[in-house]
């Protein structure tokens, strides 16, 4: 499958994950063990998405997916977690007011404060 607008994440456990795909195609999650790839089955996923961010939460050993475009110009501000190594996806509902909907932003996980910082 041709992939574009993809997002990649890296964990301290040397697990490499690729999330994203062609617009209007569901996310796929793969892990690399040496030079061998295998698909991780995921359920309840965030759905079609591009322009989102993917960060790694070291404390909880999970990927965090934020925002993006659902493929129809429908910008999102939702936050999803994918615990490694095998999920499943969970929609998170942090306290407080979420950032406005957006796509193409940047994000980083702050280990010391245990929080996701979003810019753009």
C-alpha positions in Angstrom: 0.0 0.0 0.0 1.3 3.4 -0.9 1.6 5.6 2.2 1.7 9.4 2.4 1.1 11.8 5.2 2.4 9.1 7.5 3.6 9.5 11.1 6.3 7.4 12.8 7.0 6.9 16.5 10.0 5.4 18.3 10.0 4.0 21.8 12.9 3.3 24.2 12.2 -0.4 23.8 13.4 -0.2 20.1 9.9 -0.8 18.8 9.3 1.1 15.6 5.7 1.9 14.8 4.3 3.4 11.6 0.8 4.9 11.7 -1.0 6.5 8.9 -1.7 5.9 5.3 -3.3 7.2 2.2 -6.1 9.6 2.9 -9.4 7.8 3.6 -7.6 4.5 4.5 -7.8 3.2 8.1 -4.7 3.4 10.2 -2.4 0.4 10.3 0.1 -0.3 13.1 3.2 -2.3 12.5 6.2 -3.2 14.6 9.7 -3.9 13.6 11.7 -6.7 15.2 15.2 -6.5 13.6 14.3 -6.6 9.9 11.0 -8.4 10.2 7.7 -6.5 10.1 4.4 -7.7 11.4 1.0 -6.1 11.6 -0.5 -5.4 15.0 -4.2 -5.8 14.9 -6.0 -2.8 16.4 -9.6 -2.2 17.3 -11.6 0.9 18.0 -9.0 3.0 16.1 -9.1 6.7 15.5 -10.2 6.1 11.9 -9.0 7.8 8.8 -6.6 10.6 9.7 -3.8 12.8 8.2 -2.1 15.9 9.5 -2.2 14.4 13.0 0.7 14.1 15.5 2.1 11.0 17.1 4.2 11.1 20.3 5.5 8.6 22.7 4.6 8.7 26.4 7.5 7.1 28.1 5.9 7.0 31.5 2.9 5.0 30.3 4.7 3.3 27.4 2.1 4.3 24.9 1.7 6.3 21.7 -0.5 9.4 21.8 -2.3 10.5 18.6 -3.7 14.0 18.5 -5.9 16.0 16.1 -5.6 16.0 12.3 -8.0 15.8 9.4 -10.5 13.0 9.2 -10.0 13.1 5.4 -13.0 15.3 4.6 -11.7 18.6 5.8 -13.1 17.6 9.2 -10.4 18.8 11.6 -10.1 17.0 15.0 -8.9 17.8 18.5 -9.3 14.3 20.0 -6.6 12.4 21.8 -6.0 8.7 21.5 -3.7 6.3 23.3 -2.2 3.1 22.0 -0.4 1.1 24.7 2.6 -0.8 23.4 3.2 -3.4 22.3 -0.3 -4.3 21.2 -3.0 -1.7 22.1 -6.0 -1.4 21.8 -6.7 2.2 21.0 -8.5 4.2 23.7 -10.0 7.6 23.3 -8.8 9.8 26.2 -10.7 12.6 27.8 -8.2 14.8 29.7 -9.5 17.3 32.2 -9.8 20.9 31.1 -10.6 22.5 27.8 -9.0 20.8 24.8 -7.1 22.8 22.2 -9.1 23.9 19.2 -9.5 21.5 16.3 -6.4 21.5 14.0 -4.2 19.7 11.5 -0.5 19.9 10.6 0.5 20.8 14.2 3.6 19.7 16.1 3.5 18.0 19.4 6.0 16.7 21.9 5.7 14.6 25.1 7.3 16.3 28.2 8.6 13.4 30.3 9.3 15.5 33.4 5.8 17.1 33.5 4.0 14.1 32.0 2.1 16.2 29.6 1.6 16.6 25.8 2.6 20.0 24.4 0.9 21.0 21.1 2.0 23.9 18.9 0.5 25.2 15.7 
